[in-house]
Amino acid sequence: MHFFTPRTASITFIFAALPAIALAAEPACQVRTGDRITPVIELYTSEGCSSCPPADQWLSTLKGQPVVAQAFHVSYWNYIGWVDRFASPSHTTRQRQIAARNNLPNIYTPQIVRNGKDWRDTTRALTASTEPARANITLQSTSEAHQFEARISPAQDVGHWTAYWTVTEHGHSSRVSAGENKGENLKHDFVVRQYTPVGNYEGAQTLKFSAIASNPQHPRQINLVITEPKSAKTLQAASLSCG
């Protein structure tokens, strides 16, 4: 049985200047990953959580950084009087799965997860990448609207692997009229608007993805994260911002 902690601990964010990771963008709407793992930063947050806005603001500073950043709004704060319109039970389920893999006694907000691991050591840079990639990804749009395709080539020592897609959007805001953040105008970037896990695979594969319609008022990324099935450790990730 999993529990959550409504009253959250304070988190101080300390981050250093970070080197770029080589991601070679093609003239078309395409991206190819490099020889290092692109860090995957997940923030579990809620508009009903008074400790979350500073974490949301920090996530916004990752714009332009060579990472796959995602704000998963969870649903378990909705009971206190403010329903977060970005929240989804599937995000809560994902957070619980991560807690189980990390042997955490409870889930909490705001929570940072880096490459599948609960990350509380904020004295270390979250976005620096030194690990070699264990898969290569070529991600591109197709000729059909909102359709994307990825070619994945895992390293030779990788057996089975799994993956998930997300669509994240920038530039959202909410005037909160109830709950712990009553009266606040909250701003959000990297908001997960679509989360689609896919199955188990082995060897090189081509995956296809049908994304929700884009909104010109909210620039978006199409993200694909390749992981180990049991540990959920990132093998490689890609983010496409021209779709």
HUDAHU-V458098 format. One record per residue. N is the residue number from 0. RES is the residue in one small letter. BURIAL is 1 if it has 16 or more other C-alpha atoms within 10 Angstrom, else 0. Layout:
n:N res:RES burial:BURIAL
n:N res:RES burial:BURIAL
//
This chain:
n:0 res:m burial:0
n:1 res:h burial:0
n:2 res:f burial:0
n:3 res:f burial:0
n:4 res:t burial:0
n:5 res:p burial:1
n:6 res:r burial:0
n:7 res:t burial:0
n:8 res:a burial:0
n:9 res:s burial:0
n:10 res:i burial:1
n:11 res:t burial:0
n:12 res:f burial:0
n:13 res:i burial:0
n:14 res:f burial:0
n:15 res:a burial:0
n:16 res:a burial:0
n:17 res:l burial:0
n:18 res:p burial:0
n:19 res:a burial:0
n:20 res:i burial:1
n:21 res:a burial:0
n:22 res:l burial:1
n:23 res:a burial:0
n:24 res:a burial:0
n:25 res:e burial:0
n:26 res:p burial:0
n:27 res:a burial:0
n:28 res:c burial:0
n:29 res:q burial:1
n:30 res:v burial:1
n:31 res:r burial:1
n:32 res:t burial:1
n:33 res:g burial:1
n:34 res:d burial:1
n:35 res:r burial:1
n:36 res:i burial:1
n:37 res:t burial:1
n:38 res:p burial:1
n:39 res:v burial:1
n:40 res:i burial:1
n:41 res:e burial:1
n:42 res:l burial:1
n:43 res:y burial:1
n:44 res:t burial:1
n:45 res:s burial:1
n:46 res:e burial:1
n:47 res:g burial:1
n:48 res:c burial:1
n:49 res:s burial:1
n:50 res:s burial:1
n:51 res:c burial:1
n:52 res:p burial:1
n:53 res:p burial:0
n:54 res:a burial:1
n:55 res:d burial:1
n:56 res:q burial:0
n:57 res:w burial:0
n:58 res:l burial:1
n:59 res:s burial:1
n:60 res:t burial:0
n:61 res:l burial:1
n:62 res:k burial:0
n:63 res:g burial:0
n:64 res:q burial:0
n:65 res:p burial:1
n:66 res:v burial:1
n:67 res:v burial:1
n:68 res:a burial:1
n:69 res:q burial:1
n:70 res:a burial:1
n:71 res:f burial:1
n:72 res:h burial:1
n:73 res:v burial:1
n:74 res:s burial:1
n:75 res:y burial:1
n:76 res:w burial:1
n:77 res:n burial:1
n:78 res:y burial:0
n:79 res:i burial:0
n:80 res:g burial:0
n:81 res:w burial:1
n:82 res:v burial:1
n:83 res:d burial:1
n:84 res:r burial:0
n:85 res:f burial:1
n:86 res:a burial:1
n:87 res:s burial:1
n:88 res:p burial:0
n:89 res:s burial:0
n:90 res:h burial:1
n:91 res:t burial:1
n:92 res:t burial:0
n:93 res:r burial:1
n:94 res:q burial:1
n:95 res:r burial:1
n:96 res:q burial:0
n:97 res:i burial:1
n:98 res:a burial:1
n:99 res:a burial:0
n:100 res:r burial:0
n:101 res:n burial:0
n:102 res:n burial:0
n:103 res:l burial:0
n:104 res:p burial:0
n:105 res:n burial:0
n:106 res:i burial:1
n:107 res:y burial:1
n:108 res:t burial:1
n:109 res:p burial:1
n:110 res:q burial:1
n:111 res:i burial:1
n:112 res:v burial:1
n:113 res:r burial:1
n:114 res:n burial:1
n:115 res:g burial:1
n:116 res:k burial:1
n:117 res:d burial:1
n:118 res:w burial:0
n:119 res:r burial:0
n:120 res:d burial:0
n:121 res:t burial:0
n:122 res:t burial:0
n:123 res:r burial:0
n:124 res:a burial:0
n:125 res:l burial:1
n:126 res:t burial:1
n:127 res:a burial:1
n:128 res:s burial:1
n:129 res:t burial:0
n:130 res:e burial:0
n:131 res:p burial:0
n:132 res:a burial:1
n:133 res:r burial:1
n:134 res:a burial:1
n:135 res:n burial:1
n:136 res:i burial:1
n:137 res:t burial:1
n:138 res:l burial:1
n:139 res:q burial:1
n:140 res:s burial:1
n:141 res:t burial:0
n:142 res:s burial:0
n:143 res:e burial:0
n:144 res:a burial:0
n:145 res:h burial:0
n:146 res:q burial:1
n:147 res:f burial:1
n:148 res:e burial:1
n:149 res:a burial:1
n:150 res:r burial:1
n:151 res:i burial:1
n:152 res:s burial:1
n:153 res:p burial:1
n:154 res:a burial:0
n:155 res:q burial:0
n:156 res:d burial:0
n:157 res:v burial:0
n:158 res:g burial:0
n:159 res:h burial:0
n:160 res:w burial:1
n:161 res:t burial:1
n:162 res:a burial:1
n:163 res:y burial:1
n:164 res:w burial:1
n:165 res:t burial:1
n:166 res:v burial:1
n:167 res:t burial:1
n:168 res:e burial:1
n:169 res:h burial:1
n:170 res:g burial:0
n:171 res:h burial:0
n:172 res:s burial:0
n:173 res:s burial:0
n:174 res:r burial:0
n:175 res:v burial:1
n:176 res:s burial:0
n:177 res:a burial:0
n:178 res:g burial:1
n:179 res:e burial:1
n:180 res:n burial:1
n:181 res:k burial:0
n:182 res:g burial:0
n:183 res:e burial:0
n:184 res:n burial:0
n:185 res:l burial:1
n:186 res:k burial:1
n:187 res:h burial:1
n:188 res:d burial:1
n:189 res:f burial:1
n:190 res:v burial:1
n:191 res:v burial:1
n:192 res:r burial:1
n:193 res:q burial:1
n:194 res:y burial:1
n:195 res:t burial:0
n:196 res:p burial:0
n:197 res:v burial:0
n:198 res:g burial:0
n:199 res:n burial:0
n:200 res:y burial:0
n:201 res:e burial:0
n:202 res:g burial:0
n:203 res:a burial:0
n:204 res:q burial:0
n:205 res:t burial:0
n:206 res:l burial:0
n:207 res:k burial:1
n:208 res:f burial:1
n:209 res:s burial:0
n:210 res:a burial:1
n:211 res:i burial:0
n:212 res:a burial:0
n:213 res:s burial:0
n:214 res:n burial:0
n:215 res:p burial:0
n:216 res:q burial:0
n:217 res:h burial:0
n:218 res:p burial:1
n:219 res:r burial:1
n:220 res:q burial:1
n:221 res:i burial:1
n:222 res:n burial:1
n:223 res:l burial:1
n:224 res:v burial:1
n:225 res:i burial:1
n:226 res:t burial:1
n:227 res:e burial:1
n:228 res:p burial:1
n:229 res:k burial:0
n:230 res:s burial:0
n:231 res:a burial:1
n:232 res:k burial:1
n:233 res:t burial:1
n:234 res:l burial:1
n:235 res:q burial:1
n:236 res:a burial:1
n:237 res:a burial:1
n:238 res:s burial:1
n:239 res:l burial:1
n:240 res:s burial:0
n:241 res:c burial:0
n:242 res:g burial:1
//
